[in-house]
Amino acid sequence: MNDFSIEHAGQKIVSVKTKEYFKEVASSYFNSNHRAAVVTLYSVVISDMIDKLETLADIYSDTVAINILDNIRKFQADHPTSPEWEKNLIEEIKNRTSLIDNVDYARIISLRNDRHLCAHPVIDKEDRLHTPNKETVGSHIRNMLESFLLKPPILSKKILGTMLQDLADKSDILINQGSINRYVGAKYLENLTPSIEVVIFRDLWKIVFKLDDNNARTNRKLNFKLLKILYERNLAAGIEKIKSDKKYFSNIHDSDVTKELLINFLAENEDLFSVFSEDVQLLLAKEAEIDPSSKTSAWFLSDNYLDHLAMIKAEIDTQFDGTFPFDASVDAYNILIRIGVAKGYTKEIADFIIWRYSICKSYNEADKVYTYVLKPNLDRIANDQFEELCDEVNNNSQCWSRNRAEDDHAHLKSYINTRLGTNFPFNNYKNVFK
């Protein structure tokens, strides 16, 4: 068996039920009960076929799986003592699903033939019960693990379309990264192997960054969230896949949305920027020059993060058009803040958040910045920075004289009370806390 470990591979079986059944196969093999191992292995494979079809039918409403199961149940009802349903099952799975290919099928038939020899006495031979040798049994076990037992019930090409349609249908309730992560993880990804997830990641990359049909455009941002989930679950393999297939991953559609999404992806994976072809690098650099959101996120184009943060502050104060959220998207601000915190620049990020609210030039801008930048990030501000925040806001009427200021600053006061207690000098900031 070379370096292949039956015990280790058995632990990777997706189905809990099949994994438990397989222990009996392994036990028989390691105790030299080779005949029993072959007979049991065949039964486990047949059982796992039913298990996979039931998963496809019950969870994914797969019409082919439902029909195969109905056919098998009807045959068993009509022929309760006939074992022919097992043969029919194998043929149906081969001809009507993507669960096995021709090589897998040949291996299963080989196991079935040996199983028949082991299970049925041969009258005209002295050794009436066939006893396979250890090497043959080990080969059968490995073949069944690799050809069937270790496979998820639904394979990459089919599951990707199913997942994308499901997400599109539920886009009104799957509104953020966390909800998508929980939903997709529970319904789909727990049934997939890492290698299948990486294949799906590669296929999805093309849908997100290259295709430009109506469906791709409509669901691009939603599909991008799924892409991030797959990448983050298989980080090392995802990086290697991109590096080993540079031409494929560099083939992107030249649109503002795709370029902005790729910039967002690279903002959290900055080492990959140099992997992409030179023309893609130039496209992204140009996008960052003209689009405020891309410019905010694309810190990897600067010498370092702090230089980038300083540049963004200068741009917001002088060159970004209009007022928030038209200077940069909420996503861009979130990326900028998240990257800074991840790099350990907690004080610098808190200073930026305070500064961003304090320089607002209109009521509308102050409404938006408080809601989307300051309020969600109050926990990032240190205790000794709240007086600075209040002092800066107290001197900007665009922050404190707007209609929503009373409610917003009541929330701010409540938050400070909870964090610092009632001894905070609220009376020093009469414009802020009325």
C-alpha positions in Angstrom: 0.0 0.0 0.0 3.1 2.2 -0.1 2.5 5.3 2.1 -1.3 5.2 1.8 -3.0 4.9 5.2 -6.3 3.1 5.3 -7.0 4.3 8.9 -6.1 7.9 8.1 -8.2 7.9 4.9 -11.1 6.3 6.7 -11.2 9.3 9.0 -11.8 11.6 6.0 -15.0 9.9 4.9 -17.7 12.6 4.9 -20.7 10.5 5.9 -20.8 9.7 9.7 -22.7 6.5 9.1 -20.3 5.3 6.4 -17.3 6.2 8.5 -18.6 4.0 11.3 -19.4 1.1 8.9 -15.9 1.4 7.4 -14.3 0.7 10.7 -15.5 -2.9 10.4 -13.8 -3.2 7.0 -10.5 -1.9 8.4 -10.7 -4.1 11.4 -11.3 -7.2 9.2 -8.4 -6.2 7.0 -5.9 -5.6 9.8 -6.9 -8.9 11.5 -6.3 -10.8 8.2 -9.9 -11.6 7.8 -9.6 -10.8 4.1 -12.8 -12.5 2.9 -14.9 -10.7 5.4 -13.2 -7.4 4.5 -14.2 -7.8 0.9 -17.8 -8.8 1.6 -18.2 -5.9 4.1 -16.5 -3.4 1.9 -19.0 -4.1 -1.0 -21.9 -3.7 1.4 -20.4 -0.4 2.7 -20.1 0.9 -0.9 -23.7 0.0 -1.7 -24.9 1.6 1.6 -22.9 4.8 0.8 -24.4 5.0 -2.6 -27.9 5.1 -1.0 -26.6 7.6 1.5 -25.3 9.9 -1.1 -28.5 9.7 -3.2 -30.6 10.4 -0.1 -28.4 13.5 0.6 -28.9 14.7 -2.9 -32.6 14.1 -2.8 -33.4 15.4 0.7 -31.0 18.4 0.9 -30.6 19.5 -2.7 -33.9 18.2 -4.2 -32.0 16.5 -7.0 -34.6 15.0 -9.3 -32.3 12.4 -10.7 -31.4 11.1 -7.2 -35.1 11.1 -6.3 -36.0 9.1 -9.4 -33.2 6.5 -8.9 -34.3 6.0 -5.3 -37.9 5.6 -6.4 -36.9 3.0 -9.0 -34.8 1.0 -6.5 -37.6 1.0 -3.9 -40.1 -0.1 -6.5 -37.8 -2.9 -7.7 -37.3 -4.1 -4.1 -41.0 -4.0 -3.4 -41.7 -6.0 -6.6 -38.8 -8.4 -6.1 -38.2 -8.6 -2.3 -35.7 -11.5 -2.4 -33.7 -10.4 -5.5 -30.3 -8.9 -5.1 -30.4 -7.5 -8.6 -31.3 -4.0 -7.2 -27.7 -3.6 -6.2 -26.6 -4.1 -9.8 -29.3 -1.7 -11.0 -28.2 0.9 -8.4 -24.6 0.8 -9.7 -25.7 1.1 -13.3 -28.1 4.0 -12.5 -25.4 5.9 -10.7 -22.9 5.4 -13.5 -25.2 6.4 -16.2 -27.2 9.2 -14.6 -25.0 10.9 -12.1 -21.5 12.5 -11.9 -20.6 10.5 -8.8 -18.4 7.9 -10.7 -16.6 7.8 -13.9 -15.6 4.8 -16.1 -12.5 4.1 -14.0 -14.5 4.2 -10.7 -17.1 2.0 -12.3 -14.5 -0.6 -13.3 -13.1 -0.7 -9.8 -16.6 -1.2 -8.3 -17.3 -4.0 -10.7 -14.0 -5.6 -9.8 -14.9 -5.5 -6.1 -18.3 -6.9 -6.8 -16.8 -9.9 -8.7 -14.5 -10.6 -5.8 -17.3 -10.1 -3.3 -19.3 -12.8 -5.1 -16.4 -15.2 -5.1 -15.9 -14.6 -1.3 -19.5 -14.9 -0.4 -20.6 -17.9 -2.5 -19.0 -21.4 -2.4 -17.7 -22.9 -5.6 -18.9 -26.5 -5.8 -16.3 -27.9 -8.2 -13.2 -26.5 -6.5 -11.4 -27.9 -3.5 -11.1 -24.4 -1.9 -14.8 -23.8 -2.1 -14.6 -20.3 -0.5 -12.3 -17.9 -2.3 -9.8 -16.2 -0.1 -8.2 -13.1 -1.6 -4.6 -12.1 -0.6 -3.8 -9.1 1.5 -2.6 -7.1 -1.5 -5.8 -7.6 -3.4 -7.9 -6.6 -0.5 -5.8 -3.6 0.3 -6.1 -2.5 -3.3 -9.9 -2.8 -3.2 -10.1 -0.8 0.0 -7.9 2.0 -1.4 -9.8 2.0 -4.7 -13.2 2.3 -3.0 -12.0 5.1 -0.8 -10.5 7.1 -3.7 -13.2 6.3 -6.2 -16.3 6.7 -4.0 -16.3 6.7 -0.2 -14.2 9.9 0.1 -16.2 11.8 -2.5 -18.9 14.3 -1.4 -22.4 13.5 -2.5 -22.4 16.4 -5.0 -19.4 17.3 -7.1 -18.0 20.7 -8.0 -19.5 21.4 -11.4 -23.0 20.6 -10.2 -22.8 22.1 -6.7 -21.5 25.4 -7.9 -24.6 26.1 -10.0 -26.8 24.9 -7.2 -25.1 27.1 -4.7 -25.2 30.2 -6.8 -28.9 29.8 -7.7 -29.7 29.1 -4.1 -27.9 32.3 -2.9 -29.5 34.4 -5.7 -32.9 33.1 -4.6 -32.2 34.1 -1.0 -30.3 37.3 -1.6 -33.0 39.3 0.3 -32.2 37.4 3.5 -28.5 36.7 3.1 -27.5 40.3 3.5 -24.0 40.1 4.9 -20.9 38.0 4.9 -21.7 36.4 8.2 -25.1 35.2 7.2 -23.8 33.8 3.9 -21.0 32.1 5.7 -23.3 30.3 8.1 -25.8 29.3 5.5 -23.4 28.0 2.9 -21.2 26.3 5.5 -24.1 24.4 7.0 -25.9 23.5 3.8 -23.1 22.9 1.4 -19.5 23.1 2.6 -19.7 20.6 5.4 -20.3 18.0 2.8 -17.3 18.9 0.6 -13.7 18.0 0.8 -11.0 20.8 0.7 -9.8 19.7 -2.7 -13.4 20.1 -4.1 -13.7 23.5 -2.5 -10.5 24.7 -4.2 -11.9 23.5 -7.6 -15.1 25.4 -6.9 -13.1 28.5 -5.9 -11.3 28.4 -9.3 -14.5 28.0 -11.3 -16.2 30.7 -9.3 -13.3 33.1 -9.9 -14.2 33.2 -13.6 -17.9 33.9 -12.8 -17.0 36.8 -10.5 -14.2 38.4 -12.4 -14.5 37.4 -16.1 -18.1 36.7 -17.1 -20.3 39.7 -18.0 -23.7 38.2 -18.9 -26.8 39.5 -17.1 -26.7 36.8 -14.4 -23.0 37.5 -13.6 -23.6 41.2 -13.4 -26.7 40.9 -11.2 -25.1 38.6 -8.7 -21.4 39.6 -8.9 -21.1 41.1 -5.4 -23.1 38.3 -3.8 -20.9 35.7 -5.6 -17.8 37.6 -4.5 -18.8 37.0 -0.9 -19.0 33.3 -1.5 -15.6 33.4 -3.3 -14.0 35.0 -0.1 -15.5 32.2 2.0 -14.1 29.5 -0.1 -10.7 31.2 -0.3 -10.4 31.8 3.5 -11.4 28.2 4.2 -8.5 26.9 2.1 -6.0 29.7 2.3 -2.8 27.9 1.5 -4.4 25.9 -1.3 -6.1 29.0 -2.7 -2.8 30.9 -2.8 -1.0 28.0 -4.5 -3.8 27.7 -7.0 -3.6 31.4 -8.0 0.2 31.2 -8.2 0.2 28.1 -10.3 -2.4 29.3 -12.8 -1.4 33.0 -13.2 -2.8 33.3 -16.7 -6.3 32.0 -15.8 -6.6 34.2 -12.7 -5.3 37.3 -14.5 -8.1 37.0 -17.2 -10.5 39.5 -15.8 -13.3 41.6 -17.3 -12.3 45.3 -17.6 -15.2 46.9 -15.7 -15.3 49.2 -12.7 -17.1 46.7 -10.5 -14.7 43.7 -11.3 -11.7 45.9 -10.7 -13.0 47.3 -7.5 -13.8 43.8 -6.2 -10.3 42.5 -7.2 -8.8 45.4 -5.3 -10.9 44.5 -2.3 -9.7 40.9 -2.5 -6.0 42.0 -2.8 -6.3 44.5 0.0 -6.5 41.5 2.4 -4.1 39.4 0.3 -1.5 42.0 -0.7 1.3 39.5 -1.4 -0.7 38.2 -4.4 -0.7 41.5 -6.3 2.7 40.8 -7.8 1.4 37.4 -9.0 -1.1 38.9 -11.4 0.0 39.8 -15.0 1.4 43.3 -15.6 -1.7 44.4 -17.6 -3.9 43.6 -14.6 -1.6 45.4 -12.2 -1.8 48.5 -14.5 -5.6 48.2 -14.7 -5.9 48.2 -10.9 -3.5 51.0 -10.4 -5.4 53.1 -12.9 -8.7 52.3 -11.2 -7.3 53.4 -7.9 -6.3 56.7 -9.4 -9.8 57.6 -10.5 -12.2 55.8 -8.1 -12.4 56.9 -4.5 -13.5 53.5 -3.2 -10.7 51.6 -5.0 -8.2 54.3 -3.9 -9.2 53.8 -0.3 -8.9 50.0 -0.3 -5.8 49.7 -2.5 -3.3 50.3 0.3 -1.0 47.6 -1.3 -0.1 50.2 -4.0 1.5 52.4 -1.4 4.9 51.9 0.2 3.3 50.9 3.5 -0.1 51.1 5.3 0.6 54.2 7.3 1.7 56.1 4.2 -1.5 55.0 2.5 -3.6 56.1 5.5 -2.0 59.6 5.4 -2.6 59.8 1.7 -6.3 58.9 2.1 -6.7 61.6 4.7 -5.3 64.1 2.4 -7.5 63.0 -0.5 -10.6 63.0 1.6 -9.9 66.6 2.7 -9.1 67.9 -0.7 -9.9 65.8 -3.7 -12.6 63.2 -3.1 -15.8 64.4 -4.9 -18.9 65.0 -2.9 -19.7 63.9 0.6 -19.8 60.5 2.3 -20.8 57.9 1.1 -20.0 59.3 -2.3 -16.3 59.8 -1.5 -15.8 56.1 -0.9 -18.1 53.2 -0.2 -18.8 51.8 3.2 -17.1 48.6 2.2 -13.9 50.6 1.3 -13.9 52.2 4.8 -14.5 48.9 6.4 -11.5 47.3 4.5 -9.2 50.3 5.4 -10.1 50.0 9.1 -10.0 46.2 9.2 -6.6 46.1 7.6 -5.2 48.7 9.9 -6.4 46.9 13.0 -5.0 43.6 11.7 -1.6 45.2 11.3 -1.7 46.5 14.8 -2.3 50.2 14.1 -5.1 50.5 16.7 -4.3 54.1 17.8 -3.8 55.3 14.2 -7.1 53.8 13.2 -8.9 55.3 16.2 -7.4 58.7 15.3 -8.6 58.3 11.7 -12.1 57.4 12.8 -12.3 60.4 15.1 -10.8 62.7 12.5 -13.2 61.4 9.8 -16.3 62.4 11.8 -14.9 65.7 13.0 -14.2 67.1 9.4 -17.6 66.5 8.0 -18.6 69.4 5.7 -22.4 68.8 5.6 -25.2 67.4 7.7 -25.7 64.5 5.3 -22.1 63.6 5.5 -22.1 63.7 9.3 -25.2 61.5 9.3 -23.6 58.9 7.2 -20.1 59.0 8.8 -21.6 58.7 12.3 -23.8 55.7 11.2 -21.3 53.8 9.1 -17.8 54.8 10.3 -17.9 56.1 13.9 -20.8 54.1 15.5 -19.7 50.6 14.4 -16.1 51.3 15.5 -16.5 53.0 18.9 -15.0 49.9 20.5 -11.7 50.7 18.7 -11.4 54.1 20.4 -9.3 54.1 23.6 -10.7 55.5 26.8 -8.3 58.5 26.7 -9.4 59.4 23.2 -13.0 60.2 23.9 -12.3 63.7 25.1 -10.5 64.4 21.9 -13.4 63.1 19.9 -15.9 65.2 21.8 -13.7 68.3 21.6 -13.3 68.0 17.8 -17.1 67.4 17.3 -18.0 70.3 19.6 -16.2 72.7 17.2 -18.0 71.5 14.1 -21.6 72.6 13.7 -22.1 70.2 10.8 -21.8 67.4 13.3 -23.8 68.8 16.2 -26.5 71.0 14.7 -28.0 68.5 12.3 -31.4 66.9 12.9 -30.1 63.5 13.8 -27.4 64.8 16.1 -29.5 64.6 19.2 -30.2 60.9 18.8 -26.7 60.1 17.6 -25.0 61.9 20.4 -27.4 60.5 23.0 -26.2 57.1 21.8 -22.6 58.3 22.1 -23.2 59.6 25.6 -24.7 56.3 26.7 -21.8 54.4 25.2 -19.3 56.7 27.0 -21.2 56.3 30.3 -21.0 52.5 30.0 -17.3 52.6 29.1 -16.0 55.4 31.4 -18.7 56.1 34.0 -20.6 59.3 34.7 -17.5 61.2 35.7 -16.8 62.0 32.1 -16.9 65.8 31.6 -19.9 65.9 29.4 -20.6 69.6 30.4 -17.4 70.6 28.6 -19.1 69.8 25.3 -22.4 71.6 25.4 -22.8 71.6 21.7 -22.5 67.8 21.5 -24.5 66.8 24.6 -27.5 69.1 24.9 
